[in-house]
Amino acid sequence: MTEPLDNFRSETRDWLEANCPPEMRTPMRSEKDACWGGRHFEFQSPAQKQWLEVMGARGWTVPDWPSDYGGGGLSAPEAKILREEMARIGARSPLTSFGISMLGPALLKYGTEEQKKRYLPQIARGEIRWCQGYSEPGAGSDLAGLQTRAEDRGDHYLVNGQKVWTSYADQADWIFCLVRTSSESKHGGISFLLFDMESPGVTTKPILLISGYSPFCETFFDDVKVPKDQLVGEENKGWDVAKYLLGHEREMISGMGLGGGKATLGDSVGPIDDPLLRAELAAFDVDALAFQAMSEKFIDELKAGQAHPAMPSMMKYAGTELNKRRHELIMAAGGSDALEWDSERSKGGKQARDWLRTKANSIEGGTSEIQLGIVAKHILRLPGA
């Protein structure tokens, strides 16, 4: 296999050099530089739009998805080579999408053929932006306690209820949503629905965070009609879909520990006089590089279907703690300058706001306490866990 893979690497390198715009080879300055796609998204530059279009046309926004569904149809080794070659030139991800990182894998496993052909190519090309309707005011860590109801009305469901912490709900096109279709069983009465956020009866309200940003929303459903063909999997068996999707969400969140592909802090924070702080930065760099290697192994095992079911929880916890530690060290290295909040010099208080944002990492996608419980029970096999 060495020669075919070597040829693939050479061809991939040449194609990226010819098609990745120079502007897309520079680090993202903030989350605002991410390309989300969707019908309401405003591209930051012609280069960003061009990069999405050429990668989407080749299927390389989702290189390991089947080509029949808009993917690149690449093998696991080929997809890894593509990631490596993109990293070599500093290429930005052409598309940031909950459709790719969460919903897509669930549809590939549980969706009907019609659902796959309808939604997956749109996700791959960045034509549809998704949000996640999971947590509720009374059902966060105990997600299965959700009360948003979907009443069977023959050819459609009638959805009523509320979700909270819905990331980017006010900017999303569609939502993948957990609803209760039966009260006979807590876990067995949940179904998994897809519907348009412009459906009559859907409203959103942003939630302001301590960082000053508002990526989360409250989402309300009042007599929302959802066609029956937008049910994923079987009615009352949506918990299976939800758990599978959560594994991929936790994989995505664990990636925060890599700091956007920049594992080391030593060079990025500049000269440090304090020897104790320098030692902490060096220790962090060692841990970050080890986590990067572990992440590569985990992704390879996950793609091959060989990962332990609880591994996403372990990776999510480790990545969360690493990302929090990264930003605490950045704040320490920045000194009093890092505390600036609104100045032009501090880019609107970027360091402080990013540090505050990491506090949510230990809550979103399942709290750290929940993840530790899963690791204790299913990996460490601790008694009474």
C-alpha positions in Angstrom: 0.0 0.0 0.0 3.0 2.3 0.3 3.3 3.3 -3.3 -0.5 4.2 -3.8 -0.5 6.2 -0.6 2.7 8.0 -1.6 1.1 8.8 -4.9 -2.0 10.0 -3.2 0.1 12.3 -0.9 1.9 13.8 -3.8 -1.3 14.4 -5.7 -3.0 15.9 -2.7 -0.1 18.2 -1.9 -0.1 19.5 -5.5 -3.9 20.0 -5.5 -3.8 21.9 -2.2 -1.0 24.1 -3.3 -3.0 25.0 -6.5 -6.4 25.4 -4.9 -6.0 26.6 -1.3 -6.1 30.5 -1.4 -3.2 32.2 0.5 -5.7 33.9 2.8 -6.9 30.5 3.9 -3.4 29.5 5.0 -3.3 32.0 7.8 -4.4 31.2 11.4 -8.0 32.2 12.3 -8.0 35.4 14.3 -11.2 34.5 16.2 -14.2 32.3 16.0 -15.7 34.9 13.6 -13.3 33.6 10.9 -14.9 30.2 10.9 -16.9 29.2 7.9 -20.3 27.9 9.0 -22.2 27.8 5.7 -25.9 27.8 5.5 -28.5 30.0 3.9 -27.9 33.0 6.3 -24.1 32.8 6.5 -22.2 35.9 5.2 -18.7 35.0 3.9 -15.9 37.0 5.4 -14.0 37.1 2.0 -14.2 35.8 -1.6 -11.3 33.4 -0.6 -13.3 31.9 2.2 -16.2 31.2 -0.2 -13.8 29.8 -2.9 -12.1 27.5 -0.4 -15.5 26.0 0.7 -16.7 25.6 -2.9 -13.6 23.8 -4.2 -13.3 21.5 -1.1 -17.1 20.8 -1.2 -17.0 20.0 -4.9 -14.2 17.4 -4.2 -16.0 16.0 -1.2 -13.1 17.0 1.1 -15.2 18.8 3.6 -16.1 15.3 4.7 -13.3 13.2 3.1 -14.2 9.9 4.7 -18.0 10.1 4.0 -19.2 7.9 1.0 -19.1 9.8 -2.3 -22.8 8.9 -2.9 -23.6 11.3 0.0 -21.3 14.2 -0.9 -18.2 12.9 0.7 -14.7 12.2 -0.7 -14.9 8.5 -0.3 -11.4 8.4 1.1 -10.0 5.5 3.1 -8.9 6.1 6.7 -5.2 6.3 5.7 -6.0 8.7 2.8 -8.1 10.9 5.1 -5.2 11.1 7.5 -2.9 12.1 4.7 -5.2 14.9 3.7 -5.3 16.2 7.3 -1.5 16.1 7.4 -1.1 17.9 4.1 -3.6 20.6 5.1 -1.7 21.0 8.4 1.6 21.3 6.5 0.5 24.4 4.7 -1.6 25.8 7.6 -4.9 25.4 5.7 -8.0 26.3 7.6 -10.9 23.9 7.8 -13.1 24.8 4.9 -16.3 24.3 6.9 -17.2 24.3 10.6 -20.5 22.3 11.0 -22.5 20.5 13.6 -23.9 18.7 10.6 -20.4 17.2 10.0 -19.3 16.7 13.6 -22.5 15.4 15.1 -25.6 14.9 12.9 -23.8 13.4 9.9 -22.4 10.3 11.6 -25.8 9.7 13.2 -27.6 9.9 9.8 -25.0 7.6 8.2 -25.8 5.0 10.9 -29.6 5.5 11.6 -31.0 7.5 8.7 -33.1 6.1 5.8 -31.6 6.2 2.3 -33.9 9.1 1.5 -32.7 11.1 4.5 -29.1 10.4 3.7 -29.4 11.6 0.1 -31.5 14.6 1.1 -29.4 16.0 4.0 -25.9 14.7 3.8 -24.8 16.3 0.4 -26.3 19.7 1.7 -24.2 19.3 4.8 -21.1 18.5 2.9 -21.4 21.5 0.6 -22.2 23.9 3.5 -25.7 24.6 2.3 -27.4 23.8 5.5 -26.4 24.8 9.1 -27.7 22.8 12.0 -28.2 23.3 15.7 -28.7 20.8 18.5 -32.0 20.6 20.5 -31.0 18.4 23.5 -30.7 20.2 26.9 -33.8 21.6 28.6 -34.3 23.8 31.8 -35.0 20.7 33.8 -33.0 18.1 31.8 -29.3 18.9 31.5 -27.1 16.3 33.0 -30.2 14.0 33.2 -30.9 14.5 29.5 -33.4 11.6 29.4 -35.7 13.6 31.7 -36.6 15.9 28.8 -40.2 17.0 28.5 -40.5 18.6 25.1 -43.4 16.6 23.6 -44.2 15.5 20.0 -47.8 14.5 19.6 -48.7 12.1 16.8 -51.2 13.9 14.5 -51.3 11.3 11.7 -49.0 12.6 8.9 -47.0 14.9 11.2 -45.9 15.5 14.8 -47.0 18.5 16.8 -44.0 19.7 18.9 -44.3 21.8 22.1 -41.7 22.6 24.6 -38.4 24.4 25.3 -34.7 23.8 24.8 -31.8 25.7 26.4 -28.1 26.2 25.6 -28.9 25.7 22.0 -25.6 26.8 20.3 -26.2 29.2 17.4 -29.9 28.5 17.3 -30.6 32.0 16.1 -28.3 31.5 13.1 -29.1 27.9 12.2 -31.3 26.6 9.3 -32.4 23.3 10.8 -32.4 21.6 14.2 -31.9 17.9 15.2 -34.0 17.6 18.3 -34.9 15.1 21.0 -38.6 15.0 21.9 -40.8 12.8 24.0 -43.3 10.7 22.1 -44.2 8.4 25.0 -44.3 8.7 28.8 -44.4 4.9 29.4 -40.6 4.7 29.6 -38.0 7.4 30.4 -35.4 6.4 27.9 -37.7 4.4 25.7 -40.1 7.3 25.0 -37.7 9.6 23.2 -37.6 10.2 19.5 -35.1 12.1 17.2 -36.6 14.7 14.9 -35.2 17.0 12.2 -37.0 20.2 11.3 -36.6 23.7 9.8 -35.9 26.5 12.2 -38.2 28.8 10.1 -41.1 26.5 10.8 -44.1 28.4 12.3 -43.9 28.2 16.1 -40.1 28.2 16.5 -38.5 31.1 18.3 -35.1 31.8 19.8 -33.7 34.0 22.5 -29.9 34.5 22.9 -28.2 33.9 26.3 -25.4 36.3 27.2 -22.3 34.7 28.7 -19.8 36.1 31.2 -17.4 36.4 28.3 -19.7 38.9 26.7 -20.5 36.6 23.8 -23.9 35.0 23.0 -23.4 31.7 21.1 -26.2 30.0 23.2 -29.9 30.4 23.0 -33.2 29.5 24.6 -35.4 27.8 21.9 -39.2 27.6 22.1 -41.6 25.3 20.2 -45.3 26.2 20.1 -47.4 23.8 18.0 -44.6 23.2 15.5 -45.6 20.8 12.7 -42.9 18.2 11.8 -43.6 15.8 8.9 -43.2 12.1 9.8 -40.5 11.5 7.3 -38.2 13.7 9.4 -38.1 11.1 12.2 -34.6 9.5 12.4 -34.6 5.9 13.4 -37.7 4.4 15.0 -40.2 6.2 17.1 -39.5 5.9 20.9 -35.9 4.7 20.1 -34.3 8.1 19.7 -32.2 7.6 22.7 -30.0 5.2 20.7 -29.4 7.9 18.1 -28.8 10.5 20.8 -26.1 8.4 22.6 -24.3 7.7 19.3 -24.4 11.4 18.4 -23.1 12.4 21.9 -20.1 10.3 21.3 -19.2 12.3 18.2 -20.0 15.6 20.0 -17.6 14.7 22.8 -14.9 13.8 20.2 -15.4 17.3 18.7 -15.2 19.0 22.1 -12.1 17.0 23.0 -10.4 18.6 20.0 -10.4 21.9 21.9 -7.5 20.5 23.9 -5.4 20.8 20.8 -5.8 24.5 20.7 -6.9 24.6 17.0 -3.9 22.4 16.0 -1.3 24.5 17.9 -0.2 22.1 20.7 2.7 24.2 22.1 2.5 27.4 24.0 6.2 28.1 24.5 6.7 30.3 21.4 3.3 31.8 21.2 3.3 33.6 24.6 6.7 35.3 24.1 9.7 35.6 26.5 8.8 34.7 30.1 11.1 35.9 32.9 9.5 33.9 35.7 11.2 30.5 35.8 8.3 28.8 37.6 5.9 29.9 34.9 8.3 28.8 32.2 8.4 25.4 33.8 4.6 25.3 33.8 4.5 26.2 30.1 7.0 23.4 29.4 5.0 20.9 31.4 1.8 21.9 29.5 3.6 21.5 26.2 4.6 18.0 27.0 1.0 17.1 28.1 -0.5 18.8 25.0 1.8 16.9 22.6 0.9 13.6 24.4 -2.8 14.4 24.1 -2.3 15.2 20.4 -0.7 11.7 19.8 -3.5 10.1 21.9 -6.1 11.9 19.8 -4.6 10.6 16.6 -4.8 7.1 17.9 -8.3 7.6 19.2 -9.6 9.0 15.8 -8.0 6.1 14.0 -9.7 3.6 16.3 -13.0 5.4 16.1 -13.0 5.4 12.3 -12.1 1.7 12.3 -14.9 0.9 14.8 -12.4 -0.3 17.4 -12.7 2.5 20.0 -14.1 1.6 23.4 -17.7 3.1 23.7 -16.6 5.2 26.7 -13.5 6.6 25.0 -15.2 9.8 23.8 -16.0 10.6 27.5 -12.4 10.1 28.5 -11.2 12.3 25.6 -13.8 14.9 26.2 -12.8 15.3 29.8 -9.0 15.3 29.1 -9.4 17.8 26.2 -11.7 20.0 28.4 -9.2 20.2 31.2 -6.3 20.8 28.8 -8.1 23.7 27.1 -8.9 25.3 30.4 -5.3 25.0 31.5 -4.1 26.4 28.2 -6.0 29.6 28.7 -5.2 29.9 32.3 -1.5 29.9 31.4 -2.1 32.4 28.6 -3.7 34.7 31.1 -0.8 34.2 33.6 1.8 34.9 30.8 -0.1 38.0 29.8 -0.1 39.5 33.2 -2.2 42.7 33.8 -2.4 43.3 30.0 -4.4 40.1 29.6 -7.1 41.6 31.8 -7.9 44.4 29.4 -11.5 44.0 28.3 -12.4 46.5 25.5 -9.2 48.1 24.2 -8.1 47.9 20.6 -4.7 46.7 21.8 -6.2 43.7 23.4 -8.5 43.0 20.4 -11.6 43.6 22.4 -10.3 41.6 25.4 -9.8 38.4 23.4 -7.5 36.7 25.9 -9.9 37.3 28.8 -13.0 36.5 26.9 -11.5 33.3 25.5 -10.4 32.3 29.1 -13.9 32.9 30.4 -15.4 30.9 27.5 -13.5 27.8 28.5 -15.5 27.6 31.7 -18.4 26.2 29.7 -16.2 23.4 28.3 -16.8 21.4 31.4 -20.6 21.7 31.0 -21.4 21.4 27.3 -21.6 18.0 25.7 -22.1 16.4 29.2 -20.6 17.8 32.4 -17.1 16.7 33.5 -18.7 14.9 36.5 -20.9 12.8 34.1 -17.8 12.0 32.0 -15.8 10.9 35.1 -18.7 8.7 36.1 -18.7 7.0 32.7 -15.0 6.5 32.8 -15.1 5.1 36.3 -17.9 2.7 35.5 -17.1 1.5 31.9 -13.3 1.8 31.7 -11.9 1.6 35.2 -14.7 -0.8 36.3 -14.6 0.7 39.8 -17.0 -0.8 42.3 -20.2 1.1 43.0 -19.4 3.6 40.1 
